[in-house]
Amino acid sequence: MTHVIAQPCINVKDKACVDVCPVDCIHSDDNSPQFYINPNDCIDCTLCVDACPVRAIFAEEDLPPEWAQYSEINKVHFGK
């Protein structure tokens, strides 16, 4: 299991989740509209879930159906 950042992060990119991640698995770049969680590095600690001010982070199996595509978007970002 991993966590996924979904639609509410688009064009917000608040770094609160990055600051609390103990394994530094949340990344983005200047050209990306959101942050992404590296599925190989995520340890499912859930610290990012509570830190996210826009409630954009979900356990992969708990993604709302309308945002299910963000699981694949996240994996593609890391070339998985």
C-alpha positions, -999 to +999 in steps of 0.1 A: +000+000+000+011+036-006-005+070-003-016+091-033-020+128-037-052+137-056-070+166-072-072+190-043-034+195-045-035+208-081-021+243-082-019+245-044+014+226-037+014+235+000+047+219+014+033+209+048+032+172+037+068+174+025+080+189+058+066+160+079+076+131+056+102+111+075+115+093+044+115+123+019+092+105-006+070+135-016+083+154-046+075+178-074+092+201-098+085+236-111+066+223-141+043+199-121+009+212-109+010+191-077+031+170-054+036+132-059+044+104-034+070+079-045+053+045-041+086+027-036+096+049-007+064+056+011+062+038+044+025+045+050+032+064+082+001+087+075+019+118+088+013+135+054-024+128+055-029+149+087-005+176+076-022+183+042-043+215+045-064+206+015-071+170+023-056+157-009-038+126+004-054+092+006-043+056+011-044+042-024-073+019-016-093+048-001-091+071-031-125+085-039-138+070-072-137+103-090-100+106-082-089+070-089-068+081-119-044+098-095-030+065-085-017+060-120-007+096-124+014+093-093+031+061-106+037+076-140+054+106-124+080+083-110+083+062-141+067+031-126 
